[in-house]
Amino acid sequence: MDLPDGSPSFQDYMGSRNNRFTTPEAAAKNHILPEFVTAAAVYCVLNTNWYFSHTVCISAFIRSGQPFYL
């Protein structure tokens, strides 16, 4: 099923070299989260601008009143 703009609604990455479950070695590099952390509670910041520092990220959580764990 396509999205309203005509782009595909999903992508099959099974053949991708970046698929992290193709080998046991690649799957072992996955990050195991503690039991109290749900997948919805994880926020990953990747490929940000150089001025988006650790302090900027933490202050955004503080201003919004959201809990965060380091």
CHARMM-style PDB file with segment names, atoms N, HN, CA, C and O in Angstrom:
ATOM      1  N   MET     1       0.847  -1.179   0.000  1.00  0.00      PROA
ATOM      2  CA  MET     1       0.000   0.000   0.000  1.00  0.00      PROA
ATOM      3  C   MET     1       0.890   1.239   0.000  1.00  0.00      PROA
ATOM      4  O   MET     1       1.812   1.343   0.809  1.00  0.00      PROA
ATOM      5  N   ASP     2       0.626   2.147  -0.874  1.00  0.00      PROA
ATOM      6  HN  ASP     2      -0.123   2.063  -1.531  1.00  0.00      PROA
ATOM      7  CA  ASP     2       1.420   3.368  -0.976  1.00  0.00      PROA
ATOM      8  C   ASP     2       0.821   4.490  -0.131  1.00  0.00      PROA
ATOM      9  O   ASP     2      -0.363   4.471   0.203  1.00  0.00      PROA
ATOM     10  N   LEU     3       1.658   5.463   0.207  1.00  0.00      PROA
ATOM     11  HN  LEU     3       2.621   5.479  -0.065  1.00  0.00      PROA
ATOM     12  CA  LEU     3       1.211   6.649   0.915  1.00  0.00      PROA
ATOM     13  C   LEU     3       0.489   7.576  -0.060  1.00  0.00      PROA
ATOM     14  O   LEU     3       0.620   7.407  -1.272  1.00  0.00      PROA
ATOM     15  N   PRO     4      -0.270   8.551   0.444  1.00  0.00      PROA
ATOM     16  CA  PRO     4      -1.014   9.449  -0.445  1.00  0.00      PROA
ATOM     17  C   PRO     4      -0.145  10.151  -1.496  1.00  0.00      PROA
ATOM     18  O   PRO     4      -0.629  10.471  -2.581  1.00  0.00      PROA
ATOM     19  N   ASP     5       1.139  10.393  -1.178  1.00  0.00      PROA
ATOM     20  HN  ASP     5       1.532  10.133  -0.296  1.00  0.00      PROA
ATOM     21  CA  ASP     5       2.004  11.070  -2.158  1.00  0.00      PROA
ATOM     22  C   ASP     5       2.593  10.111  -3.186  1.00  0.00      PROA
ATOM     23  O   ASP     5       3.370  10.524  -4.047  1.00  0.00      PROA
ATOM     24  N   GLY     6       2.226   8.825  -3.102  1.00  0.00      PROA
ATOM     25  HN  GLY     6       1.594   8.490  -2.403  1.00  0.00      PROA
ATOM     26  CA  GLY     6       2.704   7.837  -4.067  1.00  0.00      PROA
ATOM     27  C   GLY     6       3.959   7.098  -3.647  1.00  0.00      PROA
ATOM     28  O   GLY     6       4.366   6.151  -4.320  1.00  0.00      PROA
ATOM     29  N   SER     7       4.590   7.511  -2.535  1.00  0.00      PROA
ATOM     30  HN  SER     7       4.260   8.280  -1.988  1.00  0.00      PROA
ATOM     31  CA  SER     7       5.797   6.825  -2.066  1.00  0.00      PROA
ATOM     32  C   SER     7       5.397   5.544  -1.337  1.00  0.00      PROA
ATOM     33  O   SER     7       4.286   5.451  -0.815  1.00  0.00      PROA
ATOM     34  N   PRO     8       6.292   4.557  -1.296  1.00  0.00      PROA
ATOM     35  CA  PRO     8       5.949   3.290  -0.638  1.00  0.00      PROA
ATOM     36  C   PRO     8       5.785   3.480   0.871  1.00  0.00      PROA
ATOM     37  O   PRO     8       6.474   4.299   1.478  1.00  0.00      PROA
ATOM     38  N   SER     9       4.874   2.722   1.466  1.00  0.00      PROA
ATOM     39  HN  SER     9       4.314   2.056   0.973  1.00  0.00      PROA
ATOM     40  CA  SER     9       4.622   2.833   2.902  1.00  0.00      PROA
ATOM     41  C   SER     9       5.574   1.972   3.729  1.00  0.00      PROA
ATOM     42  O   SER     9       5.577   2.063   4.956  1.00  0.00      PROA
ATOM     43  N   PHE    10       6.375   1.142   3.078  1.00  0.00      PROA
ATOM     44  HN  PHE    10       6.372   1.067   2.081  1.00  0.00      PROA
ATOM     45  CA  PHE    10       7.345   0.334   3.799  1.00  0.00      PROA
ATOM     46  C   PHE    10       8.524   0.054   2.880  1.00  0.00      PROA
ATOM     47  O   PHE    10       8.443   0.226   1.664  1.00  0.00      PROA
ATOM     48  N   GLN    11       9.619  -0.382   3.488  1.00  0.00      PROA
ATOM     49  HN  GLN    11       9.685  -0.522   4.476  1.00  0.00      PROA
ATOM     50  CA  GLN    11      10.831  -0.705   2.743  1.00  0.00      PROA
ATOM     51  C   GLN    11      11.368  -2.026   3.263  1.00  0.00      PROA
ATOM     52  O   GLN    11      11.449  -2.221   4.476  1.00  0.00      PROA
ATOM     53  N   ASP    12      11.732  -2.927   2.384  1.00  0.00      PROA
ATOM     54  HN  ASP    12      11.666  -2.769   1.399  1.00  0.00      PROA
ATOM     55  CA  ASP    12      12.288  -4.215   2.785  1.00  0.00      PROA
ATOM     56  C   ASP    12      13.813  -4.095   2.846  1.00  0.00      PROA
ATOM     57  O   ASP    12      14.469  -3.886   1.826  1.00  0.00      PROA
ATOM     58  N   TYR    13      14.363  -4.229   4.047  1.00  0.00      PROA
ATOM     59  HN  TYR    13      13.829  -4.399   4.876  1.00  0.00      PROA
ATOM     60  CA  TYR    13      15.804  -4.115   4.241  1.00  0.00      PROA
ATOM     61  C   TYR    13      16.468  -5.473   4.468  1.00  0.00      PROA
ATOM     62  O   TYR    13      17.614  -5.528   4.914  1.00  0.00      PROA
ATOM     63  N   MET    14      15.777  -6.554   4.174  1.00  0.00      PROA
ATOM     64  HN  MET    14      14.846  -6.510   3.812  1.00  0.00      PROA
ATOM     65  CA  MET    14      16.358  -7.877   4.396  1.00  0.00      PROA
ATOM     66  C   MET    14      17.657  -8.069   3.625  1.00  0.00      PROA
ATOM     67  O   MET    14      18.576  -8.711   4.134  1.00  0.00      PROA
ATOM     68  N   GLY    15      17.759  -7.541   2.431  1.00  0.00      PROA
ATOM     69  HN  GLY    15      17.013  -7.019   2.018  1.00  0.00      PROA
ATOM     70  CA  GLY    15      18.965  -7.720   1.633  1.00  0.00      PROA
ATOM     71  C   GLY    15      20.030  -6.660   1.881  1.00  0.00      PROA
ATOM     72  O   GLY    15      21.097  -6.711   1.270  1.00  0.00      PROA
ATOM     73  N   SER    16      19.762  -5.705   2.760  1.00  0.00      PROA
ATOM     74  HN  SER    16      18.895  -5.664   3.256  1.00  0.00      PROA
ATOM     75  CA  SER    16      20.694  -4.609   3.008  1.00  0.00      PROA
ATOM     76  C   SER    16      21.882  -5.080   3.831  1.00  0.00      PROA
ATOM     77  O   SER    16      21.711  -5.883   4.748  1.00  0.00      PROA
ATOM     78  N   ARG    17      23.061  -4.607   3.531  1.00  0.00      PROA
ATOM     79  HN  ARG    17      23.199  -3.955   2.786  1.00  0.00      PROA
ATOM     80  CA  ARG    17      24.240  -4.948   4.322  1.00  0.00      PROA
ATOM     81  C   ARG    17      24.186  -4.303   5.702  1.00  0.00      PROA
ATOM     82  O   ARG    17      24.939  -4.689   6.596  1.00  0.00      PROA
ATOM     83  N   ASN    18      23.302  -3.322   5.883  1.00  0.00      PROA
ATOM     84  HN  ASN    18      22.690  -3.008   5.157  1.00  0.00      PROA
ATOM     85  CA  ASN    18      23.148  -2.667   7.179  1.00  0.00      PROA
ATOM     86  C   ASN    18      22.126  -3.364   8.075  1.00  0.00      PROA
ATOM     87  O   ASN    18      21.900  -2.927   9.204  1.00  0.00      PROA
ATOM     88  N   ASN    19      21.511  -4.432   7.592  1.00  0.00      PROA
ATOM     89  HN  ASN    19      21.695  -4.786   6.675  1.00  0.00      PROA
ATOM     90  CA  ASN    19      20.556  -5.184   8.406  1.00  0.00      PROA
ATOM     91  C   ASN    19      21.315  -5.795   9.574  1.00  0.00      PROA
ATOM     92  O   ASN    19      22.270  -6.544   9.367  1.00  0.00      PROA
ATOM     93  N   ARG    20      20.908  -5.490  10.781  1.00  0.00      PROA
ATOM     94  HN  ARG    20      20.132  -4.881  10.949  1.00  0.00      PROA
ATOM     95  CA  ARG    20      21.673  -5.920  11.954  1.00  0.00      PROA
ATOM     96  C   ARG    20      21.334  -7.313  12.435  1.00  0.00      PROA
ATOM     97  O   ARG    20      21.869  -7.746  13.455  1.00  0.00      PROA
ATOM     98  N   PHE    21      20.459  -8.038  11.736  1.00  0.00      PROA
ATOM     99  HN  PHE    21      20.025  -7.685  10.907  1.00  0.00      PROA
ATOM    100  CA  PHE    21      20.104  -9.386  12.158  1.00  0.00      PROA
ATOM    101  C   PHE    21      20.505 -10.450  11.137  1.00  0.00      PROA
ATOM    102  O   PHE    21      20.029 -11.582  11.214  1.00  0.00      PROA
ATOM    103  N   THR    22      21.371 -10.107  10.185  1.00  0.00      PROA
ATOM    104  HN  THR    22      21.758  -9.187  10.122  1.00  0.00      PROA
ATOM    105  CA  THR    22      21.735 -11.076   9.157  1.00  0.00      PROA
ATOM    106  C   THR    22      22.715 -12.127   9.662  1.00  0.00      PROA
ATOM    107  O   THR    22      22.733 -13.251   9.160  1.00  0.00      PROA
ATOM    108  N   THR    23      23.518 -11.775  10.640  1.00  0.00      PROA
ATOM    109  HN  THR    23      23.504 -10.862  11.048  1.00  0.00      PROA
ATOM    110  CA  THR    23      24.465 -12.740  11.211  1.00  0.00      PROA
ATOM    111  C   THR    23      24.405 -12.664  12.738  1.00  0.00      PROA
ATOM    112  O   THR    23      24.019 -11.630  13.283  1.00  0.00      PROA
ATOM    113  N   PRO    24      24.778 -13.732  13.430  1.00  0.00      PROA
ATOM    114  CA  PRO    24      24.807 -13.673  14.900  1.00  0.00      PROA
ATOM    115  C   PRO    24      25.754 -12.586  15.420  1.00  0.00      PROA
ATOM    116  O   PRO    24      25.481 -11.977  16.454  1.00  0.00      PROA
ATOM    117  N   GLU    25      26.853 -12.338  14.720  1.00  0.00      PROA
ATOM    118  HN  GLU    25      27.075 -12.833  13.879  1.00  0.00      PROA
ATOM    119  CA  GLU    25      27.803 -11.312  15.144  1.00  0.00      PROA
ATOM    120  C   GLU    25      27.183  -9.926  15.075  1.00  0.00      PROA
ATOM    121  O   GLU    25      27.365  -9.109  15.978  1.00  0.00      PROA
ATOM    122  N   ALA    26      26.449  -9.665  13.995  1.00  0.00      PROA
ATOM    123  HN  ALA    26      26.302 -10.329  13.261  1.00  0.00      PROA
ATOM    124  CA  ALA    26      25.800  -8.357  13.847  1.00  0.00      PROA
ATOM    125  C   ALA    26      24.689  -8.185  14.879  1.00  0.00      PROA
ATOM    126  O   ALA    26      24.531  -7.104  15.445  1.00  0.00      PROA
ATOM    127  N   ALA    27      23.926  -9.236  15.125  1.00  0.00      PROA
ATOM    128  HN  ALA    27      24.055 -10.115  14.665  1.00  0.00      PROA
ATOM    129  CA  ALA    27      22.838  -9.170  16.104  1.00  0.00      PROA
ATOM    130  C   ALA    27      23.386  -8.956  17.514  1.00  0.00      PROA
ATOM    131  O   ALA    27      22.720  -8.334  18.342  1.00  0.00      PROA
ATOM    132  N   ALA    28      24.575  -9.455  17.798  1.00  0.00      PROA
ATOM    133  HN  ALA    28      25.116  -9.960  17.126  1.00  0.00      PROA
ATOM    134  CA  ALA    28      25.173  -9.312  19.123  1.00  0.00      PROA
ATOM    135  C   ALA    28      25.543  -7.863  19.428  1.00  0.00      PROA
ATOM    136  O   ALA    28      25.736  -7.515  20.592  1.00  0.00      PROA
ATOM    137  N   LYS    29      25.645  -7.017  18.411  1.00  0.00      PROA
ATOM    138  HN  LYS    29      25.488  -7.301  17.465  1.00  0.00      PROA
ATOM    139  CA  LYS    29      25.991  -5.612  18.618  1.00  0.00      PROA
ATOM    140  C   LYS    29      24.788  -4.758  18.997  1.00  0.00      PROA
ATOM    141  O   LYS    29      24.945  -3.568  19.269  1.00  0.00      PROA
ATOM    142  N   ASN    30      23.588  -5.339  19.022  1.00  0.00      PROA
ATOM    143  HN  ASN    30      23.461  -6.306  18.802  1.00  0.00      PROA
ATOM    144  CA  ASN    30      22.403  -4.585  19.415  1.00  0.00      PROA
ATOM    145  C   ASN    30      22.520  -4.177  20.872  1.00  0.00      PROA
ATOM    146  O   ASN    30      23.118  -4.891  21.678  1.00  0.00      PROA
ATOM    147  N   HSD    31      21.954  -3.038  21.208  1.00  0.00      PROA
ATOM    148  HN  HSD    31      21.469  -2.458  20.554  1.00  0.00      PROA
ATOM    149  CA  HSD    31      21.987  -2.545  22.579  1.00  0.00      PROA
ATOM    150  C   HSD    31      20.852  -3.178  23.375  1.00  0.00      PROA
ATOM    151  O   HSD    31      19.687  -3.060  22.997  1.00  0.00      PROA
ATOM    152  N   ILE    32      21.182  -3.839  24.460  1.00  0.00      PROA
ATOM    153  HN  ILE    32      22.129  -3.935  24.767  1.00  0.00      PROA
ATOM    154  CA  ILE    32      20.188  -4.434  25.335  1.00  0.00      PROA
ATOM    155  C   ILE    32      19.810  -3.393  26.385  1.00  0.00      PROA
ATOM    156  O   ILE    32      20.667  -2.887  27.109  1.00  0.00      PROA
ATOM    157  N   LEU    33      18.511  -3.079  26.460  1.00  0.00      PROA
ATOM    158  HN  LEU    33      17.815  -3.490  25.872  1.00  0.00      PROA
ATOM    159  CA  LEU    33      18.036  -2.061  27.392  1.00  0.00      PROA
ATOM    160  C   LEU    33      17.623  -2.699  28.713  1.00  0.00      PROA
ATOM    161  O   LEU    33      17.182  -3.848  28.739  1.00  0.00      PROA
ATOM    162  N   PRO    34      17.764  -1.958  29.808  1.00  0.00      PROA
ATOM    163  CA  PRO    34      17.284  -2.467  31.094  1.00  0.00      PROA
ATOM    164  C   PRO    34      15.777  -2.707  31.038  1.00  0.00      PROA
ATOM    165  O   PRO    34      15.088  -2.132  30.196  1.00  0.00      PROA
ATOM    166  N   GLU    35      15.267  -3.549  31.926  1.00  0.00      PROA
ATOM    167  HN  GLU    35      15.827  -4.016  32.610  1.00  0.00      PROA
ATOM    168  CA  GLU    35      13.850  -3.895  31.910  1.00  0.00      PROA
ATOM    169  C   GLU    35      12.941  -2.695  32.090  1.00  0.00      PROA
ATOM    170  O   GLU    35      11.844  -2.674  31.531  1.00  0.00      PROA
ATOM    171  N   PHE    36      13.366  -1.686  32.858  1.00  0.00      PROA
ATOM    172  HN  PHE    36      14.257  -1.704  33.312  1.00  0.00      PROA
ATOM    173  CA  PHE    36      12.486  -0.555  33.141  1.00  0.00      PROA
ATOM    174  C   PHE    36      12.373   0.422  31.971  1.00  0.00      PROA
ATOM    175  O   PHE    36      11.544   1.331  32.007  1.00  0.00      PROA
ATOM    176  N   VAL    37      13.187   0.250  30.946  1.00  0.00      PROA
ATOM    177  HN  VAL    37      13.861  -0.488  30.916  1.00  0.00      PROA
ATOM    178  CA  VAL    37      13.151   1.151  29.796  1.00  0.00      PROA
ATOM    179  C   VAL    37      12.358   0.486  28.681  1.00  0.00      PROA
ATOM    180  O   VAL    37      12.728  -0.586  28.202  1.00  0.00      PROA
ATOM    181  N   THR    38      11.271   1.120  28.272  1.00  0.00      PROA
ATOM    182  HN  THR    38      10.970   1.990  28.661  1.00  0.00      PROA
ATOM    183  CA  THR    38      10.490   0.594  27.158  1.00  0.00      PROA
ATOM    184  C   THR    38      11.029   1.185  25.863  1.00  0.00      PROA
ATOM    185  O   THR    38      11.717   2.205  25.878  1.00  0.00      PROA
ATOM    186  N   ALA    39      10.720   0.556  24.767  1.00  0.00      PROA
ATOM    187  HN  ALA    39      10.161  -0.273  24.754  1.00  0.00      PROA
ATOM    188  CA  ALA    39      11.193   1.054  23.474  1.00  0.00      PROA
ATOM    189  C   ALA    39      10.674   2.456  23.205  1.00  0.00      PROA
ATOM    190  O   ALA    39      11.359   3.251  22.562  1.00  0.00      PROA
ATOM    191  N   ALA    40       9.479   2.774  23.682  1.00  0.00      PROA
ATOM    192  HN  ALA    40       8.922   2.128  24.204  1.00  0.00      PROA
ATOM    193  CA  ALA    40       8.898   4.103  23.462  1.00  0.00      PROA
ATOM    194  C   ALA    40       9.640   5.180  24.248  1.00  0.00      PROA
ATOM    195  O   ALA    40       9.538   6.362  23.920  1.00  0.00      PROA
ATOM    196  N   ALA    41      10.387   4.785  25.283  1.00  0.00      PROA
ATOM    197  HN  ALA    41      10.470   3.824  25.549  1.00  0.00      PROA
ATOM    198  CA  ALA    41      11.079   5.751  26.124  1.00  0.00      PROA
ATOM    199  C   ALA    41      12.479   6.063  25.625  1.00  0.00      PROA
ATOM    200  O   ALA    41      13.169   6.889  26.224  1.00  0.00      PROA
ATOM    201  N   VAL    42      12.912   5.438  24.564  1.00  0.00      PROA
ATOM    202  HN  VAL    42      12.352   4.767  24.078  1.00  0.00      PROA
ATOM    203  CA  VAL    42      14.272   5.631  24.068  1.00  0.00      PROA
ATOM    204  C   VAL    42      14.277   6.690  22.979  1.00  0.00      PROA
ATOM    205  O   VAL    42      13.514   6.614  22.017  1.00  0.00      PROA
ATOM    206  N   TYR    43      15.140   7.669  23.143  1.00  0.00      PROA
ATOM    207  HN  TYR    43      15.760   7.730  23.925  1.00  0.00      PROA
ATOM    208  CA  TYR    43      15.267   8.733  22.161  1.00  0.00      PROA
ATOM    209  C   TYR    43      16.723   8.778  21.726  1.00  0.00      PROA
ATOM    210  O   TYR    43      17.597   9.121  22.522  1.00  0.00      PROA
ATOM    211  N   CYS    44      16.990   8.438  20.484  1.00  0.00      PROA
ATOM    212  HN  CYS    44      16.280   8.159  19.837  1.00  0.00      PROA
ATOM    213  CA  CYS    44      18.355   8.434  19.960  1.00  0.00      PROA
ATOM    214  C   CYS    44      18.570   9.679  19.113  1.00  0.00      PROA
ATOM    215  O   CYS    44      17.751  10.016  18.259  1.00  0.00      PROA
ATOM    216  N   VAL    45      19.664  10.344  19.359  1.00  0.00      PROA
ATOM    217  HN  VAL    45      20.330  10.070  20.054  1.00  0.00      PROA
ATOM    218  CA  VAL    45      19.995  11.551  18.604  1.00  0.00      PROA
ATOM    219  C   VAL    45      21.205  11.230  17.731  1.00  0.00      PROA
ATOM    220  O   VAL    45      22.324  11.086  18.225  1.00  0.00      PROA
ATOM    221  N   LEU    46      20.963  11.120  16.434  1.00  0.00      PROA
ATOM    222  HN  LEU    46      20.055  11.236  16.033  1.00  0.00      PROA
ATOM    223  CA  LEU    46      22.024  10.804  15.489  1.00  0.00      PROA
ATOM    224  C   LEU    46      22.075  11.859  14.385  1.00  0.00      PROA
ATOM    225  O   LEU    46      21.052  12.444  14.030  1.00  0.00      PROA
ATOM    226  N   ASN    47      23.230  12.090  13.865  1.00  0.00      PROA
ATOM    227  HN  ASN    47      24.061  11.615  14.154  1.00  0.00      PROA
ATOM    228  CA  ASN    47      23.425  12.997  12.733  1.00  0.00      PROA
ATOM    229  C   ASN    47      22.858  14.386  12.984  1.00  0.00      PROA
ATOM    230  O   ASN    47      22.163  14.942  12.134  1.00  0.00      PROA
ATOM    231  N   THR    48      23.150  14.939  14.137  1.00  0.00      PROA
ATOM    232  HN  THR    48      23.715  14.487  14.828  1.00  0.00      PROA
ATOM    233  CA  THR    48      22.681  16.283  14.445  1.00  0.00      PROA
ATOM    234  C   THR    48      23.737  17.297  14.031  1.00  0.00      PROA
ATOM    235  O   THR    48      24.861  16.942  13.677  1.00  0.00      PROA
ATOM    236  N   ASN    49      23.350  18.560  14.082  1.00  0.00      PROA
ATOM    237  HN  ASN    49      22.437  18.849  14.369  1.00  0.00      PROA
ATOM    238  CA  ASN    49      24.294  19.629  13.776  1.00  0.00      PROA
ATOM    239  C   ASN    49      25.370  19.702  14.850  1.00  0.00      PROA
ATOM    240  O   ASN    49      25.180  19.202  15.959  1.00  0.00      PROA
ATOM    241  N   TRP    50      26.475  20.311  14.530  1.00  0.00      PROA
ATOM    242  HN  TRP    50      26.630  20.717  13.629  1.00  0.00      PROA
ATOM    243  CA  TRP    50      27.603  20.361  15.453  1.00  0.00      PROA
ATOM    244  C   TRP    50      27.266  21.122  16.727  1.00  0.00      PROA
ATOM    245  O   TRP    50      27.876  20.869  17.766  1.00  0.00      PROA
ATOM    246  N   TYR    51      26.310  22.050  16.677  1.00  0.00      PROA
ATOM    247  HN  TYR    51      25.814  22.256  15.833  1.00  0.00      PROA
ATOM    248  CA  TYR    51      25.981  22.841  17.869  1.00  0.00      PROA
ATOM    249  C   TYR    51      24.969  22.158  18.782  1.00  0.00      PROA
ATOM    250  O   TYR    51      24.644  22.692  19.842  1.00  0.00      PROA
ATOM    251  N   PHE    52      24.463  20.986  18.394  1.00  0.00      PROA
ATOM    252  HN  PHE    52      24.726  20.552  17.533  1.00  0.00      PROA
ATOM    253  CA  PHE    52      23.516  20.254  19.232  1.00  0.00      PROA
ATOM    254  C   PHE    52      24.311  19.407  20.217  1.00  0.00      PROA
ATOM    255  O   PHE    52      24.623  18.247  19.947  1.00  0.00      PROA
ATOM    256  N   SER    53      24.628  19.994  21.343  1.00  0.00      PROA
ATOM    257  HN  SER    53      24.375  20.936  21.562  1.00  0.00      PROA
ATOM    258  CA  SER    53      25.494  19.320  22.319  1.00  0.00      PROA
ATOM    259  C   SER    53      24.677  18.523  23.326  1.00  0.00      PROA
ATOM    260  O   SER    53      23.447  18.573  23.341  1.00  0.00      PROA
ATOM    261  N   HSD    54      25.391  17.794  24.157  1.00  0.00      PROA
ATOM    262  HN  HSD    54      26.390  17.753  24.145  1.00  0.00      PROA
ATOM    263  CA  HSD    54      24.795  17.035  25.246  1.00  0.00      PROA
ATOM    264  C   HSD    54      23.982  17.966  26.151  1.00  0.00      PROA
ATOM    265  O   HSD    54      22.881  17.618  26.578  1.00  0.00      PROA
ATOM    266  N   THR    55      24.524  19.134  26.438  1.00  0.00      PROA
ATOM    267  HN  THR    55      25.418  19.417  26.091  1.00  0.00      PROA
ATOM    268  CA  THR    55      23.859  20.113  27.293  1.00  0.00      PROA
ATOM    269  C   THR    55      22.569  20.623  26.661  1.00  0.00      PROA
ATOM    270  O   THR    55      21.561  20.776  27.352  1.00  0.00      PROA
ATOM    271  N   VAL    56      22.588  20.884  25.371  1.00  0.00      PROA
ATOM    272  HN  VAL    56      23.407  20.760  24.810  1.00  0.00      PROA
ATOM    273  CA  VAL    56      21.391  21.352  24.672  1.00  0.00      PROA
ATOM    274  C   VAL    56      20.300  20.297  24.731  1.00  0.00      PROA
ATOM    275  O   VAL    56      19.133  20.625  24.946  1.00  0.00      PROA
ATOM    276  N   CYS    57      20.658  19.051  24.547  1.00  0.00      PROA
ATOM    277  HN  CYS    57      21.606  18.784  24.373  1.00  0.00      PROA
ATOM    278  CA  CYS    57      19.699  17.959  24.585  1.00  0.00      PROA
ATOM    279  C   CYS    57      19.076  17.819  25.971  1.00  0.00      PROA
ATOM    280  O   CYS    57      17.856  17.710  26.090  1.00  0.00      PROA
ATOM    281  N   ILE    58      19.890  17.822  27.008  1.00  0.00      PROA
ATOM    282  HN  ILE    58      20.881  17.911  26.911  1.00  0.00      PROA
ATOM    283  CA  ILE    58      19.389  17.694  28.374  1.00  0.00      PROA
ATOM    284  C   ILE    58      18.498  18.878  28.735  1.00  0.00      PROA
ATOM    285  O   ILE    58      17.449  18.698  29.352  1.00  0.00      PROA
ATOM    286  N   SER    59      18.904  20.076  28.360  1.00  0.00      PROA
ATOM    287  HN  SER    59      19.756  20.223  27.858  1.00  0.00      PROA
ATOM    288  CA  SER    59      18.091  21.252  28.697  1.00  0.00      PROA
ATOM    289  C   SER    59      16.738  21.206  27.998  1.00  0.00      PROA
ATOM    290  O   SER    59      15.757  21.715  28.539  1.00  0.00      PROA
ATOM    291  N   ALA    60      16.660  20.613  26.816  1.00  0.00      PROA
ATOM    292  HN  ALA    60      17.457  20.200  26.377  1.00  0.00      PROA
ATOM    293  CA  ALA    60      15.371  20.467  26.130  1.00  0.00      PROA
ATOM    294  C   ALA    60      14.447  19.555  26.924  1.00  0.00      PROA
ATOM    295  O   ALA    60      13.254  19.839  27.030  1.00  0.00      PROA
ATOM    296  N   PHE    61      14.964  18.474  27.479  1.00  0.00      PROA
ATOM    297  HN  PHE    61      15.933  18.243  27.392  1.00  0.00      PROA
ATOM    298  CA  PHE    61      14.151  17.586  28.309  1.00  0.00      PROA
ATOM    299  C   PHE    61      13.731  18.283  29.596  1.00  0.00      PROA
ATOM    300  O   PHE    61      12.587  18.136  30.027  1.00  0.00      PROA
ATOM    301  N   ILE    62      14.632  19.039  30.217  1.00  0.00      PROA
ATOM    302  HN  ILE    62      15.561  19.158  29.866  1.00  0.00      PROA
ATOM    303  CA  ILE    62      14.314  19.750  31.458  1.00  0.00      PROA
ATOM    304  C   ILE    62      13.211  20.767  31.205  1.00  0.00      PROA
ATOM    305  O   ILE    62      12.241  20.823  31.961  1.00  0.00      PROA
ATOM    306  N   ARG    63      13.343  21.577  30.145  1.00  0.00      PROA
ATOM    307  HN  ARG    63      14.131  21.532  29.531  1.00  0.00      PROA
ATOM    308  CA  ARG    63      12.327  22.587  29.818  1.00  0.00      PROA
ATOM    309  C   ARG    63      10.963  21.978  29.548  1.00  0.00      PROA
ATOM    310  O   ARG    63       9.938  22.571  29.888  1.00  0.00      PROA
ATOM    311  N   SER    64      10.943  20.790  28.935  1.00  0.00      PROA
ATOM    312  HN  SER    64      11.775  20.309  28.660  1.00  0.00      PROA
ATOM    313  CA  SER    64       9.663  20.167  28.602  1.00  0.00      PROA
ATOM    314  C   SER    64       9.072  19.391  29.773  1.00  0.00      PROA
ATOM    315  O   SER    64       7.921  18.957  29.712  1.00  0.00      PROA
ATOM    316  N   GLY    65       9.855  19.212  30.842  1.00  0.00      PROA
ATOM    317  HN  GLY    65      10.789  19.564  30.891  1.00  0.00      PROA
ATOM    318  CA  GLY    65       9.366  18.487  32.005  1.00  0.00      PROA
ATOM    319  C   GLY    65       9.370  16.983  31.834  1.00  0.00      PROA
ATOM    320  O   GLY    65       8.745  16.268  32.617  1.00  0.00      PROA
ATOM    321  N   GLN    66      10.061  16.495  30.827  1.00  0.00      PROA
ATOM    322  HN  GLN    66      10.569  17.075  30.190  1.00  0.00      PROA
ATOM    323  CA  GLN    66      10.127  15.050  30.565  1.00  0.00      PROA
ATOM    324  C   GLN    66      11.291  14.433  31.333  1.00  0.00      PROA
ATOM    325  O   GLN    66      12.344  15.055  31.476  1.00  0.00      PROA
ATOM    326  N   PRO    67      11.104  13.212  31.828  1.00  0.00      PROA
ATOM    327  CA  PRO    67      12.211  12.540  32.515  1.00  0.00      PROA
ATOM    328  C   PRO    67      13.275  12.095  31.512  1.00  0.00      PROA
ATOM    329  O   PRO    67      12.975  11.849  30.344  1.00  0.00      PROA
ATOM    330  N   PHE    68      14.494  11.997  31.972  1.00  0.00      PROA
ATOM    331  HN  PHE    68      14.737  12.196  32.921  1.00  0.00      PROA
ATOM    332  CA  PHE    68      15.566  11.493  31.120  1.00  0.00      PROA
ATOM    333  C   PHE    68      16.567  10.742  31.971  1.00  0.00      PROA
ATOM    334  O   PHE    68      16.715  10.998  33.166  1.00  0.00      PROA
ATOM    335  N   TYR    69      17.247   9.815  31.334  1.00  0.00      PROA
ATOM    336  HN  TYR    69      17.128   9.607  30.364  1.00  0.00      PROA
ATOM    337  CA  TYR    69      18.257   9.006  32.012  1.00  0.00      PROA
ATOM    338  C   TYR    69      19.536   9.084  31.209  1.00  0.00      PROA
ATOM    339  O   TYR    69      19.510   9.056  29.979  1.00  0.00      PROA
ATOM    340  N   LEU    70      20.636   9.180  31.896  1.00  0.00      PROA
ATOM    341  HN  LEU    70      20.656   9.203  32.896  1.00  0.00      PROA
ATOM    342  CA  LEU    70      21.930   9.257  31.213  1.00  0.00      PROA
ATOM    343  C   LEU    70      22.625   7.930  31.296  1.00  0.00      PROA
ATOM    344  OT1 LEU    70      23.734   7.781  30.782  1.00  0.00      PROA
TER     345      LEU     70
END
